[in-house]
C-alpha cells in the first residue's frame, strides 16, 4: 500500500510527545499568533500524568528547533517567557506568559519561533509562534518536480517554495495518472511551506512501470484548523507530465 512521506512533517513541527509524560501534558492554545499591537499571550499547561513535573521553557527559531532551514525571519530573540522554570503539580495546571518585544523598523511580514516545553529528559510540547507585522500575504510556487526510481519503489518529489512575506499554509489534493488515464495514487493533505519544502510520495515500483505519468495538483487555502488566522490565497492548479523509462 502506498505510503506518503514528508521531508518536514507538520505534526512533528507542531508537537513531539514523549512516551511517558508528553502524551499527558497538554498546551492551549496549540499555536500563537501575535502582532505589535497584541504582543502578549498566555499558554495554559495541564498535567494528567499523576506525577509532578519540573518544566523548562525556551523560545527557539525554527531552524534551531527543527534542524532545517525555514526561510522565514525569526522572532525568537524578541521573546520573553515567564517563568522559565515551571513546577507542574500532578493533575494540576500552570500558566506560561509569552511576550514579544520587536525591534523598531521591521518590514511587513510574518516572523516565527517555536516555544519548547521540556521536562528533564524530553520535549513535551512544541508550540509554533507567528508574529505578524503590517500586511501579510502568501502564495505557493511549484518550483520543480523530480522522480527517483529503485528496484523497490518510485519516489515522486514536489519542490515547493513560499511566495510573499508569510508562510504558505493550505491544502493539497494530489493525483497521479498512468498513460491509460488510470489513477494510481491520490491524497488530500495539509501543507505548510516555510521558505521551501519538499514533498515525497513513494509508490511500489511494480505499480509505476515504463510510460507517461501525469500529476495533478490542486492547492487552496481553506484551512478550518487555522480559523481567522488563515491567509486567503487564490486556488492554484498544476499538471505535470513525467516520462518513466
N, C-alpha and C positions, 0 to 999 in steps of 0.2 A: 504494500500500500504506500502511495507517495507520502513523503514527509517534507515539511517545509521548514527551512532553517533561515534565520535572520542573523546577519553579522552582528547586529545590535538589537537585542530583543527588548521590546517595550516593557513587558512585565519585569524583566531583570533590571531595567533602568529605574522603574518606579519603586520596587520593593524586593529586597532579598531577605528571606526569613531563615533564621537558624532552626535546626531540627528540634531544639529544646524550647527555648523561651520565645523566639521570634514569632512563631505562629500564634502566640497568645498575647503579644503586645501590639495593640492597635494604635493608629495615629489618625486624628481627624483635625483638619482636612488632610486628604492624601496628597494634595498639591497646593502650592501657594501662588497667588497672582497679586503682585503688589505694584504700586506706582509711586512717583514722588509725592503725590497728594495723599496717598494711603500707603505709608511705608512701614506699617507695623501690623503684626497678626499673632495670634496665639495658636499653638498646636496642643491639643489635648491627647495625652498618652495614658492608656489604661492597661492594666495588668490583670490577667485572669489565670496566671500560672500557679497561684497558691504559694509562690516563693518570692520573697523580697528581692529586688534587683537594684544594682547601682548602675545608672545610665550615664553615658558620656556623649556629648553632642558636639558637632563641628559642622561648619559650612565649607564645602569644597567646590572648586569649579568642576565642570562636567568632565574635563579631560583627566583631572586627577582622580575623580571619583569613579569614572567608568573605564579608564585606561584607553580611551580613544579620543581622537581629535573631534571636538564638537562643531567647530566652525562658527560658534556663537560667542559673543562677548560675555565675559564673566562678571558677576556681581558678588562673588564670594568674599572678596576683600572688604566689601561695604557692609557685610552682615554682622550683627551683634546678636548672640544667643544668650539668654539668661533664664535660669542659671546654666552654667556649662556642665555642672555635675548635678544629677537628679536622683535622689533615692526614691525608688518606686515601690511602695508597700505591696505586699501580696494582696491581690484582689482590690488594689487601690488605683488612684489616678493622680497625675500631676500635670501641670501646665508649663509648656516651654514658650517663652516670649521671643519672637523674632522681630528684629528691627533692621531696616536697610537705610543707610545714610549715604546717598550717592555723591560723588564729587560734582562740582559745577561744570557747566559747558558740555554736557553729554549730548551726543547726537541722538535723534529719534531712533528707537529700535527696542528690541527685546533682549535683555541680558539674563544670564542663567547662573544658577548654583544648585547644589544638592545638599540638603540637610541630612547628615548621617546621625542615626541613633544607634548607639552600641552599648553592649554590656562589657564585661571584662574580656570577653573572648570573641563575640560575634557581632556582625552588623545585623541589627534587628529591623530597622526601617530605613528607607531612602526616600526622602520627600523632595520632589523637584520644586524649585523656586524660580518663578519667572518674574522679572522686574521690567515693566513696560514703561518706556519714556516716549511721550508725544504720540505721533501717529505710527501705528504698526501695521504692516501689510506683509503678505507672504504669497508664495506660489511654489510649484514644484516643476522641475525640469527632468526629463528623461535624457540623461547625458550620453548613455551608451547601453548596449545590450551585448552580453557575451554568452558563450556556451563552452562547457568543458566536458569532455567525454572520457570515461574509463570503461573497463570491462564490466563493471558492476552497475554504474549509474551515469546519468547525464545531468549536468548542473546548468540550469538557466540562470544567468546573472543579470540583474537590473541595477544600473548605476544611477542613483537619483541625486539631484542637487537642489538645495534650498534656493529659492529666489526671493528677493525682498529682504527686509530687515528683521524678520521674525521667523522662527522655526515653522516649518510646514507640518500641520497635523491634520490628517484626513483619512479617508477610506480608499482602499484599492481593491477593485474587483479585477481579477486576472483570469484569463482563459487561454489555453493552448490548443490549437487545432493541428491535425496532421494534414497531409496532402489529399486525403479523402474527405476533408471537412468534418472529421470526427473529433469531438472534444476528448482529449486525453488527460486534461487536468484543468481544474478551476478552483478558485478560492476567493474569499472575501476577508480582508484583513484591515486592521488599524495600522496606519503608517505614520511615524513621526520622523521627520528629517531635520536634524540639527546640522546645518552646513552641508554634509554629504552622507549618503547611506547606500549600502549595497544589500539588495535582497537576493536571496539564493533559494531556488526551487529545485529539489532533487527528485528525479524520476528514475525508475529502473531502466537500465539500458535496453532490455528486451522490449520495452514499451515505446522506445524512441528509435526506430530503425532509420535507415537512409531515406532521405526525401526532403520535402519542403514543409516547414512548420511555421505557423503564424501565431503570434502573441497579440492578444487584445487586452489593453489596459485602460480601465476607467477610474479616474480619480475624482473624488468630490470631498467637500469639507463639512458635510452634515454629520457632525460628531455629537451624539447625545451625551457622551461621557464628559465633554468639556462644557456643556451648557452655554452660558453667556460669555465664557472665555474663548470660545471658538472664534477664529478669524475667518470670515467668509471669503471663499475663493471660488471663482467660476469653475464648473466641472471641466475636466480635461480628458481627452481620449487619445490614445496612441495605438497604432497597429504596426507590428514589426514582422518581417519575413526572414526566416533563417533557413539556410540550406544545410542539411545534416548529411555528411558524406562518410 
